[in-house]
Amino acid sequence: MGMVNKIKDPIKEEMKIFEEKFKDSIATSVPLLDKITHYIVKRKGKQMRPMFVFLVAKTFGEINESSYRAASLVELLHTATLVHDDVVDDANLRRGFFSINALWKNKIAVLVGDYLLSKLLVLAVKNQEFKLLEITATAVEEMSEGELLQIEKARKLDIVESVYFDIIRKKTATLIGTCCSTGLASVSKDESLIEKAYTFGEKIGLAFQIKDDLFDYQQSSSLIGKPVGIDIKEQKMTLPLIYTLQKCSEKDKKFIIRTVKRHNTNSKRVQQVIKMVKEHGGLDYAKEKMNTIFQEALEILETFPDNASKESLRLLVEYVIKRKK
């Protein structure tokens, strides 16, 4: 965790204060809800999202009450979507913890997700944070659209690259874009800067997702949170696969699609698909795309004011792209 601590350095104090504020923002007098929100707070991850909010805010100004609210809004949004996602995906585990639906049933998980979203609305409106509300509400809209677009398209397995990017832009990139733009909006009213911060975050989100796609094809699965070939087993269309389907013969295409659709638990066939993707240059293609987008994000970062927070942002972006799991 040394690297993460180094990244957090300029915002160490703020992150501590934020933890308390976030706990307060989901406090409730309903015992069942209280138990669940406690559980949610306990299973926090590396807290990348609040880090983006605070680092962007501190790069451009002084962290203030608005910045803390921005981080809370983003965290409420993120947590609500995770709780709902686990219901949608029928998932029992998340980051080694049981999902809410595994412990308390779907009905409760859906209601908890709704509760968290309502907390987001109340926190923003009560403090008249209309810009932050606009950004986060738009994110909920985009993320829901992305999720539904993926569900609709995944059945057909004929996703073209532009649709794939549309899906990951909405599903994954929106959230990191939102962290950066709310962070900026908490210290500045400059619309063009807020927009620029969003684009910066969005590009990081896109590169992050492609990185995730690539993990699926790496053999050293002991390092990685998810087993090799899991995207294929879950019938997810990833960039290396989309590229391969465009390049390979009709016969191979049929084999791949049939494997993903019907034989996705047959590990021999899944290994064969992974081999085809490698041979057709699907991994190299995805890596190249990821690096291009990563460079575009760094170019935007270059235009930010020079200070310790900007340097931490650079480290955070590199960490996200070069991570091993």
N, C-alpha and C positions, 0 to 999 in steps of 0.2 A: 504493500500500500504506500510505499515511499513516494512514488510519483504523484499519487492523488493528493497526499499531504502537501507536497511542494506546489501543486496547482492551487490548492486552497489557501496557500499562505497569505496572499493579500486580502482575503475575505474571511480569515479564520474566525474573528470575533463575530462577524455578521452571521456566519453559518450557525454559530452557537445560539445567538439570539433568535434566529429564524426557527430553530427546532422548537423553542418554547412557544413562539408565536403560532407556529403551525398546529401544535397540540391544542392551543386555545381556540384556534379557528374551527376545529372539528369537535369541540366539547359539546356534550349533550347530557340531558338529565334522564334520558331513557336508558335503563340499565343494559338492555341487549345491545343497543347501538353503541353505548359506551364501551362495552366489552369488545365489540368488533373494531371500533376506531382505535382502541388501545393496541389491538393486535396488528392493525395496519401500520401504526406508527413504529411498532417494534420491528417489523420486517423490512424496514427501509433499506434500500440498496446503497450504491455509492453516492447517490444524490447529485448526479450529473446535472439534472435540470435546474435546480436552484443555483448550482454553480454557474451555469450559463447566464442566468438572470443577473446575479450579483456581479459577475466579472464584466459583463457588458455595461451594466449601470456604473460601475466604478471606473471603467475605462473612460467614460464620457462625463462623469460628474460625481457627486457625493451620494452615497447610499442613504436613503431616507425612508420614512414610513411607507411611502408609496412603493418603494423597491421591495420591502418586506411583503406588502400585499401582493405585488406582482408574483413573487416567488410562491406565496401561499395559493394564489389562484391557479398557477401552473401545476402545482403539486396536487391540488384538489381535482383539477381536470384530468391529470395523468392517472391518479389513483382511481377515479370514477371509471375511466375508460378501461383500466386493467380489470377492475372488478366485473364490469359488464362483459369484457372480452372473454374472461374465464368461463362465464356462463355460456356465451355464444360458442366457444370452442370446446365446451364440456371438459375443461382442464381441471385436474385435481391438485396440481403443484405449480408453484411459481417461485423461482429462485430458492428451491429447497424448502419453502414453507407451504403448508396446505393453502389452497385457494379458499376464498370466503365461501364459495358455493359447495366446496368439499366438506367444510366444517358445519355450515349452517343452511344448506339447501339453496336452490336457485331463486326461489321467491324472495328470500331475505337478501341475497346478493344483489338482485335487481333493485330492490328498494334502497339498499345501502348506496349503490351507485347513484340513484336518483337523489338521495339525501346529500351526497357529496357535491353533486352539481348544484343543488339548491343552496348549499353553503357558499359556493362560488358566487352565485348571483347575489345573495344577501350581503356578503362581504364587500363586493364591488359597489353595489347600490348604496349601502349604508354609508360608505365613505366617499360617495360621488366619484368613483373612479371610472368614468364612462369610457375613456379611451381604452383602459385595461379590459373593461367588460366587452367592448367591441372586438378587441383582438382575440380574447379567449372564447367568446361566443362563436366567432367565425371559425375558430379552430375546432370546436365541437362539431360544427356543421361539416367542415372538410373531412374530419376523421371518420365521421359516420358514413359520409359519401364514399370515402376510400374503401372502407370495410365492405360496404354493400357492393361496390363496383367489383371488388375482388371476388366476392361470393358469386356474383353473377357471371363473371368471366371465367372463373376457375373451372366451371363445369365443362366449358367447351374446349379448354386447353389449346386454344388457337390464339393466345394473346400475342399481339405484336408489341414491339419494343415501346412504341409511344404510349400504349395503354398501360404497360407495365410501369412506366415512369409516372404516368398519371396516378396510378394506384399508390405507388410508394411515396410520391410527393404528398398526397393527401393523408395517407395512413401514418407515415413515419416522420417525414420531413416537416410537416406542419407543426408538430409539437416543439421541435428544436427551434424552428423559426419563431414560434410564439414566445419561447423563453427569451430569445435575444431581443425581439421587438418590444416585449413588455418591460424588460430590463431597461431598454433605452427610453421607452415612453415614461418611465418613472423619474427620469432626470432631465428630459427634454421634450419640448412640444414640436420640434422640427420633424414634419411629416416625412421629408425625403430621407432623413437619417433613420427614422423608425423603419421605413421601407427597406433601407439598405441593410439594417441589422437583421430584418426578417430574411432577406435573400441570403445573407451570410449563414444564418442558422439552417435555412432550408437546404442549402448545398451540403452542409455538414450532415444533415439528416439523410440525404440521398446517398452520399458516400458511405455512411454508416450502414445503411440497408444493403448496399451492394456487398460490403464487407461481410455482412451477415450471410448473404447468399453464398459467398465463397467458402465460408466455414463448412458448408454442407458437403464440400468435395474434398476436404482435407482428411488425410488418413489418421493423423494423430488425435483420435477422438478423445483420448484421456484428458487432454488439455481443455477441451471445449465443453461448454455447458450442454450442448445438444449432440446426440449421436450422429455419425456420418450417414448421409442419405435420408435424414429425417424429413427434409422438405419434400423429397420425392414420395416418401411414405404418406405425407400429409397432403399430397397432390397440389403442392404450391408451385406456381410457375416462377422460376427465378431467372435472372438475366443470363447466366451461362447456358441454361436449358433453352431459352427462347432463341438465343444465337445459334445453338447447335441445330435446332429444328429448322432454322432457315437455311442452314448450310448442308445438311446431310441428305442422303438419297431418300426416295419415297419409302423404300423398304425399311430403312433405319428409323425414319420418322414414325412409321406405323408401329414398329417395335417399341420405340420410346413412349409413344402416347398410350399404347396398350399397357405397358409396364406401369406407367404412372396411374392409369385409370383402374386397371384390374389386378395387376400383379405387384402392387406396391409394397407388399409385405414379403415378397419372394426376394431374399437378400442377394441371391445369385444374379437375378435379373437387374436388381437395383445397382449392384456393382458393375454390371455390364453397361448400364446407362451412364454411370459415373465415368467409366472408361471412354465411352463414346464422346462425352462432353469434353474430356481432356484432349482426346485426339483431334477433335474438330476446332480446338483453340478457343472453346467457350470460356475457359477460366482466364486465359490471357486477355481476351476481349473485355471481360467484365472488370479485370484488374485495371486495364487501360482506361476504361470509362470512369472507374472509381478515382483513379489518380488525376484525371482531367478535372473532375468536379472538385476534388480536394484542392487542387491548385487554384481553381477559380475562387474558392472560399478564402484561401490564403491571400489572394490578390485583393479581395475586399478588406481583409484584416489589415493589410498594409496601409490602407487609407485611414485607419483609426488612430487616435492620438497615442503617442508613445508614452507608456508608463508600465508599472509593474503588473497591473491587471491585464493589459494587452498581452504581455509576455505569458502570463498564466493562461490566457485564452488560447494563445498559439500552442502551448503545451497540451491543453485540454483537447484541442482539435487533433493534434498529432496522436494523442493517447487513444482517442476514439477510433482513428483510422488504423493505427498500428497495433491495436490490442490483440492479444492472443486468445481471448475468449469473450 
